Amino acid sequence: MSEMLEKILAMKLVQQKDKDGRTPLHCAASIGYLEGVQILLDQSNLDPYQTASDGFCPIHVASMRGNVDIVKKLLQVSSDSIELLSKRGENILHVAAKYGKDNVVNFVLKEERLENFINEKDNGGNTPLHLATMHRHPKVVSSLTWDKRVDVNLVNDRGQTALDAVLSVKHPTTFDQALIWTALKSAGARPAGNSKFPPNRRCKQYSESPKMDKYKDRVNTLLLVSTLVATVTFAAGFTMPGGYNSSDPNVGMAALLMRNMFHMFVICNTTAMYTSILAAIILIWAQLGDLNLMDTALRFALPFLGLALTAMSLGFMAGVYLVVSNLHWLAIVVVIIGIICLVGLLVPFFLLFLPSKSTNRILRHISYYPFLILVWASKSPEMKRED
């Protein structure tokens, strides 16, 4: 490819633009062709500051595409590249934040010479944090809010902080909006209080209760699950592994009563039954029709239901282990599979409670990796392929 590029350059087409006003350097920066960028920069008659019809210089295009190596190369060639702004007054951090390129954002945050970019405003008064928020990029918002130099409460020309900007998204993706809200709140972000955004839209926070029907569907689903757990564990309490003694003096007593794994089975089964019943009772209260009561009931019922599912899984593992314990290798396999599946059960369950909105530094650190997992899970397959 480089040989072909050399031949094209010999035809003196280095300054030619296409219908969108893009030069060969724009195109090379867009596709991440680092070698081609270097060859083009070596041309004495090349102007690396030419703008396309959208107002982007090559360094803006590289930032938009997440080609961080090319951004570094263009900054090395000329210190003037640092000051380049698009027609909207956007620097490279604005562009990277707007298009969700966290690798470029992290690079800029680590560069001391680019420190002025962090809270710089574009022509609309938006900081990079505003743009990442409005364009729904939770990972970029997280990266920015973890940097102490970022002022999370700056306002734009519409009088909005980044927290207000969460509400200004015309067609929000609820989960992305929730993650962004969480990242901002944990960093101490506050609403401006004087936002020019219409009050009726400002009040519609993602954290407000959704429509009654959606809440009822969630409550009914959890109530069904808790009822099924209670039913299964109740039945397991009268069908003990190993059966019962049929001879004196222990008629009716469990045959494996003195085994340690049997003790574990009984304790786990009992725990699962009573916690699932407790969750069901709490969820029945949620059926009274009050949205605030529903929200409270869900927050209390979920931990009990999680404990019930965990205890039921452990009880199943203990019961199967008991009945196959004479075949040692099979008993070990049962335990290994049980532990692996239990971890698989606990991880997504705990993600329901994390990340935390608390500004406490310890809780923020605990929530960091769960937040990244949720960001990854929230992406569509198309977005993942594009990244």
Phi, psi and omega in degrees: 000323181295325179295319178295320179297322178298319180293321179294321180294328178296339178273005177059048178254014188295334181260359182294146179241151176273189184295339179265008177080015182268136176272170174305326179293323174302314183293317179296320178293327182290318183271358178078029182272086186296316180298319178295322177299317180296318179298317180294320181293337179285349179284128185293332184264013182276134173254104183284001185253008180294141180256147174276180182295338177274002177087006182267133168277168178306323181292329176290321179297317178298321178293319180297325181271353180078022180272080189294328179296324179287324175301315179299317181297316181293328177288329179290323184294319182211130177291342178295337180298334181297325186272356185293134177235149176282181179297335178271005180078025184264132171272183185293332178288321174304312184295314180297319179293320182296323183259008172073029181266087186293334179294321177290320178301313180295324177297313181297319181296332181275344182272114181297326182290345180257015185299328181294341180290334194301315181246015180292146181253148176272193183295339178264006180080010182273133173276169174305325179295320176302313185293318178297325179290312184292333180260013170059062176238083186300326181292320177293318177301318179298314180300318182290318183288340177282345179273121184295339181283343181282124176272105186283354184246015174293148181250149177268190183291345178266007179077022183255136165276176178298326179295322174294326183293335176303322184277349184272357180291125185293319181231075186289144169271114192307314184293316176299318180297320179295318179295318179296316178302316181298314181298319181290316181297320180291340178269002178088019180290147180227154173289154184287326182087344179232028182299140177277000179289141184308131184302324182294333176276326182296332184282344185274074179282153179296333186280352178290159182296135176284187180298151183303321183297317180295320178295318181297320178300318180294316179297316181295322178296314180294324178296321177296316180298314181296324178293318178297319178298316179298320180295314181295316181290328175297316179294321180294333180293340180248002173236067185298142175298134182092347178077199185238156174287140180246007182234155178294154003265013185244040181299130178086353179275152180297136184293330183255029187303326186269003180274140182298319180294332176293321177299318179297318179301312183295315181296314181294318181296317179295317178299315181297320183293311186287324177290326177290323177295318178298318177298320180296319180296317179298319181290332175295322175299327181292346181281359183288347172100357178271126185295319179297320178294322177299314181298315179296317180298319179296319181294327179275327184286324183301315178298320179295319179293322176297318177296321179296316180295321178295313180296322179296320178296316178295320178297320178297315180299316180295319181294316179294321178302318181300313187282348178242011188297338178291338175257095194302314185296323180291323178297320178295318179299319179300316180294316181297313179298320180298316181293316180299313181292327178294319177297318177298332177283319186287323184301305179295333179291315180293335178293343176292335183255353180238155000283162182273147176272359182293146176276358178299128186299320182296313179296326177295319178295319179298324184277351190299305183289321172303324178298315180296323178297316180294323176298314179298318182292333184281347181283142174284159178304326180294318179296319180296320179293322180294320179295000000 
